[in-house]
Amino acid sequence: MTSTHESTRAQSPDRQGRRTMSEKRRALQRLEISRAAVRLFREQGVAETSGEQIAAAVGLSVRTLWRYFRNKESCVEPLLSQAVDRLVDTLKDWPEGQSLEEYLVAGEPPEHVTADAEAALAVVRMSRDEPALRAIWLVTHERAEGILAELIAQRLDRSVEDLAVRVQAATLNTALRITLEDLAVTDCTEGGAIDDGPSRLFEAIRAATHGVLGSQTM
């Protein structure tokens, strides 16, 4: 999708692996717009929110807003990407000698959900009734699948193109998505705790990994 491509350009590193200042400013501006858009969507509904309102909320012209995003729905992508990127970063730290189930549920759950994380969950909730938001959510979350495939391939000492690796990555990615969607519909206020998140995650991971590659890896 266009919004995802824009996000990729905004986050692409320079030759030294660092983002330029202009890229950082663009990413921060996109995130600010995303926060404002989600707030308005929650307050008014997606249909009742206009691009003009989103632009005004962050002090931009509508013309400038459309330079950042293809349409008003795509404004949610930075918040969703941020949430998925944090999940991917967590997966990258998966230590050798520990099952993925154990690693994902071993840490203490956060006492409070950050404002951005709660806003991202709100988008996932709204996506149940908003096809445009649903499409953005699915495309954004799909990016995690490649990282999962690389991790699993490394643990099994196989190619990332191995069929079993690809199926496992897709299955695990779906389990993670379903867990996030379940958490999204949990009745939680901004900054509220999600106490059963780890148990739901454990159940989903166990269901996704059981009998696919065997206990030796997962």
KESE-286486 format. One line per 3 residues: number of its first residue (from 1); for each residue x, y, z of N, C-alpha, C. Coordinates in steps of 0.001 Angstrom, whole numbers. Atoms other than C-alpha are relative to their C-alpha. Example, Ala and Ser with C-alpha at 12.3 -4.5 7.8 and 13.67 -1.06 7.14 Angstrom:
% residues 2
1) 890:-1190:0:12300:-4500:7800:900:1200:0 | -820:-1190:-60:13670:-1060:7140:-770:1090:730
% end
This chain:
% residues 218
1) 830:-1179:0:0:0:0:875:1243:0 | -775:-1214:113:1113:3537:-599:513:462:1345 | -404:-484:-1302:1182:4436:3073:1177:-790:548
4) -1100:823:-465:3452:1495:3868:1273:348:-734 | -1165:-391:759:5783:2493:1055:544:1324:491 | -443:-1272:-513:5875:6021:2373:729:-173:1314
7) -635:247:-1286:6701:4714:5821:1390:-576:-190 | -1300:603:266:9530:2605:4394:1002:1051:-427 | -905:-1061:426:11000:5649:2663:387:886:1168
10) -269:-877:-1119:10686:7689:5815:960:-625:998 | -817:673:-982:12522:5054:7827:1284:-567:-587 | -1170:599:626:15210:4067:5316:1273:670:496
13) -1225:-561:-531:18743:4527:6694:887:545:-1100 | -982:-466:962:21568:6406:5008:1086:-1050:-125 | -1030:1011:273:24766:4666:3910:707:-453:1271
16) -625:380:-1259:26069:4633:7492:-999:-676:932 | 992:672:-807:22846:3011:8738:-760:937:915 | 703:-976:-825:21506:6223:10245:-977:779:-865
19) 956:-819:717:18468:8216:9273:455:1455:15 | -345:-1413:54:19050:11771:8149:-982:790:848 | 862:-846:-812:17576:14659:10105:-1341:236:-688
22) 1247:-233:716:15021:15302:7381:-907:-1229:83 | 789:1217:-123:13903:11661:7531:-578:-136:1404 | 481:53:-1377:13634:11849:11318:-1152:980:202
25) 1069:-988:-131:11571:15020:11105:-1260:-476:-703 | 1161:508:735:9316:13437:8496:-696:-1106:792 | 581:1096:-776:8834:10331:10642:-745:535:1221
28) 656:-586:-1165:8007:12440:13700:-1278:727:-393 | 1192:-692:462:5563:14550:11693:-1100:-990:-342 | 980:1031:333:3848:11436:10368:-613:-597:1270
31) 502:562:-1244:3568:10056:13899:-942:975:696 | 876:-1006:-600:2093:13326:15160:-1354:31:-710 | 1247:35:767:-485:13255:12370:-794:-1258:345
34) 661:1267:-310:-1242:9620:13146:-716:70:1348 | 615:-134:-1319:-1915:10395:16806:-1260:852:-68 | 1157:-890:117:-4248:13243:15893:-1147:-682:-740
37) 1031:674:789:-6087:11167:13292:-726:-1052:832 | 622:1045:-811:-6683:8272:15674:-870:619:1091 | 810:-671:-1030:-7888:10635:18386:-1333:462:-582
40) 1229:-468:641:-10409:12165:15974:-891:-1166:-421 | 781:1172:387:-11471:8766:14649:-744:-569:1205 | 626:551:-1201:-12180:7629:18202:-1104:912:527
43) 976:-960:-520:-14050:10783:19135:-1217:141:-911 | 1054:-338:948:-16075:11252:15962:-430:-1145:-899 | 221:1044:985:-15845:8079:13926:801:310:-1260
46) -814:-180:1206:-13899:7539:10731:-773:778:-1062 | 787:-644:1054:-16679:8586:8364:-208:1478:271 | 286:-1390:-358:-17310:11812:10278:1251:863:92
49) -1252:-745:-94:-13640:12820:10337:516:308:-1400 | -496:-420:1318:-12254:14784:7408:1507:237:36 | -1412:-332:107:-8758:15349:6159:278:1406:495
52) -148:-1378:-469:-9260:19027:6881:111:60:1515 | -44:15:-1455:-9911:18264:10544:1324:-559:511 | -1283:591:-414:-6833:16065:10827:1124:1003:-209
55) -1037:-986:287:-4669:18708:9183:-35:1143:1010 | 140:-1104:-944:-6036:21437:11438:484:-392:1392 | -385:466:-1333:-5361:19321:14532:1501:57:218
58) -1466:-51:-127:-1632:19378:13794:585:1258:-640 | -469:-1272:528:-1448:22849:12260:581:-75:-1391 | -478:134:1368:-924:21754:8666:-1115:355:-976
61) 991:-167:1047:-2638:22565:5418:-404:-1377:-504 | 444:1275:546:-4667:19821:3774:950:-465:-1095 | -925:348:1077:-2310:19945:818:1252:-673:560
64) -1182:601:-620:634:19197:3116:-324:-1381:563 | 408:1296:-543:-1292:16392:4809:50:-1075:-1072 | 36:1003:1069:-1780:14631:1473:1376:-274:-580
67) -1375:335:374:1954:14804:875:541:-1130:876 | -422:1036:-941:2370:12548:3880:-820:-1277:-139 | 895:1158:22:-628:10260:3391:-915:33:-1214
70) 847:127:1190:-2706:8974:512:-1433:397:289 | 1362:-329:-392:-6007:9335:2368:-65:38:1516 | 88:-177:-1454:-7318:9890:5889:204:-1314:745
73) -158:1286:-676:-7436:6177:6748:1467:-402:122 | -1413:390:-38:-3764:5700:5916:780:750:1068 | -666:-734:-1082:-2929:8212:8652:269:-878:1218
76) -201:858:-1174:-3139:5349:11183:1255:-844:-120 | -1103:942:235:-199:3499:9660:1212:216:906 | -1167:-143:-878:2639:5088:11709:-180:-581:1392
79) 237:576:-1321:1053:4103:15017:-13:-1523:-48 | 5:1450:146:428:571:13796:1405:-528:-258 | -1370:421:302:3945:320:12390:866:29:1247
82) -777:-112:-1231:5412:1488:15680:-272:-1184:914 | 362:1134:-846:3516:-1223:17562:598:-1302:-532 | -549:1222:597:4575:-3948:15118:1514:-9:103
85) -1457:-84:-91:8186:-2721:15110:492:-363:1398 | -385:355:-1373:8327:-3036:18895:-111:-1497:218 | 147:1448:-104:7046:-6587:18641:1154:-698:-710
88) -1107:587:754:9668:-7383:15994:1307:141:770 | -1212:-201:-791:12416:-5877:18171:66:-992:1156 | 51:984:-1077:11279:-8134:21011:379:-1382:-516
91) -301:1308:579:11465:-11181:18751:1477:-128:-363 | -1419:30:362:14969:-10230:17626:882:-343:1196 | -776:255:-1214:16133:-10556:21239:-221:-1409:556
94) 263:1376:-423:14917:-14164:21503:1326:-730:213 | -1307:610:-278:17886:-15916:23229:81:-1465:-414 | -240:1406:297:19409:-19208:22215:-283:-833:1254
97) 211:900:-1106:18469:-22156:24367:-1297:203:757 | 1288:-229:-640:15034:-20857:25271:-1095:-95:-1046 | 1079:117:966:11785:-21758:23594:-646:1363:-205
100) 653:-1269:287:9875:-18941:21953:-1156:242:961 | 1084:-124:-973:6915:-19645:24230:516:565:1317 | -558:-420:-1281:9066:-19263:27336:473:1448:-62
103) -535:-1359:121:10727:-16119:26069:-1097:1057:-33 | 1043:-1013:167:7539:-14298:25089:-838:206:1252 | 838:-146:-1192:5761:-14955:28370:820:127:1277
106) -846:-21:-1196:8753:-14855:30746:36:1379:649 | -133:-1344:-536:8914:-11083:31118:-1242:441:752 | 1126:-559:-728:6754:-9167:33524:-833:865:-931
109) 831:-847:846:3771:-7606:31751:75:1447:449 | -53:-1396:-385:3832:-3814:31662:-1200:371:872 | 1085:-398:-878:1802:-2201:34422:-1001:879:-723
112) 892:-897:718:401:341:32027:313:-55:-1498 | -163:-70:1449:-140:486:28311:316:1443:-369 | -329:-1362:397:1522:3509:26727:-1123:575:-847
115) 1053:-662:766:-689:6077:25041:33:-441:-1462 | -101:419:1403:643:5111:21597:-453:-1442:-185 | 407:1405:104:158:1387:22231:-1511:-120:129
118) 1448:43:-179:-3384:1977:23455:-709:544:-1231 | 577:-563:1221:-4091:4133:20397:68:-1010:-1142 | -130:1016:1040:-2769:1374:18134:-1037:-1101:193
121) 1026:1002:-271:-5048:-1143:19851:-1390:528:-361 | 1286:-600:372:-7924:1281:19319:-217:-87:-1506 | 108:131:1451:-7189:1259:15578:-374:-1428:-370
124) 311:1405:269:-7224:-2540:15601:-1465:-284:336 | 1422:167:-344:-10600:-2418:17379:-883:576:-1098 | 818:-656:1025:-11996:32:14832:57:-746:-1328
127) -161:689:1281:-10668:-2091:11978:-1000:-1136:-178 | 1012:1053:109:-13301:-4714:12771:-1195:470:-824 | 1163:-545:710:-15918:-2382:11278:384:971:-1113
130) -474:-948:1014:-13755:-267:8965:930:-738:-967 | -823:771:938:-12484:-2185:5888:1318:677:-379 | -1227:-702:384:-9949:511:4987:1056:-116:1099
133) -933:162:-1116:-8377:367:8442:454:-1449:110 | -342:1421:-56:-8482:-3428:8337:1103:-333:-997 | -1013:269:1021:-6467:-3500:5117:1362:532:427
136) -1258:-595:-449:-3823:-1181:6574:597:-820:1136 | -470:815:-1117:-3600:-3257:9758:618:-1303:-493 | -507:1279:483:-3120:-6522:7864:1317:153:-744
139) -1236:-232:749:-469:-5126:5536:1138:370:950 | -1028:-421:-950:1402:-3505:8415:509:-1182:813 | -418:1129:-828:1418:-6646:10557:743:-1053:-810
142) -641:1007:839:2493:-8811:7631:1515:193:-64 | -1436:-256:67:5908:-7145:7740:787:-819:1027 | -693:778:-1027:6724:-9130:10887:323:-1416:-462
145) -154:1397:409:6493:-12422:9011:1404:-298:-512 | -1347:216:508:9829:-12011:7253:1024:-104:1113 | -906:69:-1141:11602:-11367:10552:-141:-1341:707
148) 230:1296:-629:10005:-14457:12060:643:-1125:-803 | -590:1031:854:11112:-16550:9090:1517:-28:161 | -1452:-63:-180:14699:-15343:9508:415:-601:1338
151) -319:535:-1318:14684:-16181:13220:-131:-1518:40 | 229:1443:-2:13234:-19650:12722:1036:-716:-865 | -1009:603:873:15591:-20399:9826:1357:-78:692
154) -1270:-8:-711:18554:-19422:11970:49:-1080:1073 | 27:1006:-1059:17476:-21668:14841:65:-1415:-561 | 20:1338:595:16921:-24637:12530:1174:-247:-939
157) -1106:78:955:19988:-23911:10410:-506:-428:-1374 | 584:261:1305:17815:-23953:7320:-103:1292:-787 | 217:-1173:842:17151:-21631:4435:-1303:672:382
160) 1228:-738:-279:14600:-18902:4954:-1086:-351:-1018 | 955:411:1024:12962:-20261:1785:-537:-1406:227 | 486:1345:-311:12440:-23694:3354:-1500:54:280
163) 1462:-19:-133:8746:-24564:3205:-434:-50:1459 | 373:113:-1408:8556:-25600:6874:239:1307:745 | -315:-1286:-624:10200:-22333:7918:-1043:1041:-358
166) 986:-995:453:7823:-20242:5840:-1383:-253:604 | 1297:326:-581:4749:-22095:7090:-12:337:1492 | -81:-301:-1426:5921:-21798:10709:-67:1513:251
169) -2:-1452:-163:6572:-18066:10309:-1393:578:-225 | 1345:-494:293:3159:-17487:8755:-974:-373:1111 | 889:456:-1065:1424:-19543:11445:228:794:1279
172) -322:-745:-1206:3233:-17807:14279:-424:1459:-129 | 395:-1382:219:2614:-14394:12765:-1520:164:151 | 1453:-36:-147:-1100:-15168:12561:-400:-102:1466
175) 292:130:-1430:-1079:-16244:16209:223:1320:727 | -290:-1288:-618:507:-12963:17216:-1060:1038:-375 | 1027:-963:435:-1984:-10979:15144:-1318:-233:720
178) 1259:316:-663:-4960:-12789:16623:50:405:1470 | -130:-400:-1396:-3618:-12203:20122:-163:1501:155 | 129:-1457:-64:-3271:-8479:19468:-1448:429:-247
181) 1397:-339:284:-6771:-8384:18020:-893:-333:1190 | 759:337:-1198:-8126:-10151:21102:221:1048:1090 | -297:-1016:-998:-6344:-7664:23351:-672:1324:-352
184) 590:-1262:442:-7719:-4818:21267:-1461:125:400 | 1418:-71:-357:-11281:-5730:22090:-207:-125:1508 | 95:24:-1447:-10476:-6040:25792:-418:1378:484
187) 483:-1276:-533:-12252:-3347:27763:1095:629:842 | -1081:-657:-721:-9311:-1146:28712:-35:1483:-308 | -55:-1438:184:-9040:2575:29209:1422:407:-316
190) -1337:-496:343:-6103:4701:28113:889:-86:1226 | -916:175:-1109:-3143:3773:30263:-372:-1151:917 | 431:1096:-854:-5001:807:31729:831:-1246:-188
193) -784:1227:75:-3413:-2551:32451:-749:-1064:-780 | 576:1159:682:-4006:-5604:30261:586:-1222:682 | -566:1016:-876:-3549:-8332:32832:133:-1360:-657
196) -17:1349:559:-4308:-11380:30713:742:-83:-1319 | -760:24:1249:-2072:-10447:27778:975:-1150:-91 | -969:1099:75:749:-12896:28625:-654:-1369:-138
199) 644:1311:79:-1650:-15821:29145:-619:-222:-1372 | 566:122:1341:-3402:-15126:25848:1119:-263:-1016 | -1131:182:906:-38:-14869:24114:534:-1418:91
202) -493:1360:-182:1126:-18161:25603:-907:-1001:-702 | 959:919:617:-2036:-19914:24464:92:30:-1517 | -73:-131:1456:-1733:-18541:20931:1289:-586:-551
205) -1287:521:457:1975:-19375:20594:15:-1513:76 | 39:1461:-154:1410:-22888:21909:-840:-634:-1101 | 860:533:1058:-1423:-23439:19439:687:86:-1355
208) -648:-202:1296:671:-22081:16564:1186:-926:-210 | -1240:762:148:3803:-24114:17286:-163:-1490:239 | 155:1409:-342:2423:-27422:18497:-51:-885:-1240
211) 36:1006:1040:3290:-30254:16165:453:461:-1375 | -413:-473:1323:4641:-28068:13363:1479:-271:-234 | -1427:285:125:8378:-28133:13928:522:-841:1161
214) -430:842:-1099:8481:-30089:17156:544:794:1164 | -404:-670:-1229:9545:-29277:20687:1452:409:-6 | -1416:-313:-15:13229:-29113:19806:268:1457:-319
217) -266:-1373:388:12867:-25617:18380:-902:986:681 | 948:-959:-532:9756:-24048:19848:-388:-387:1422
% end
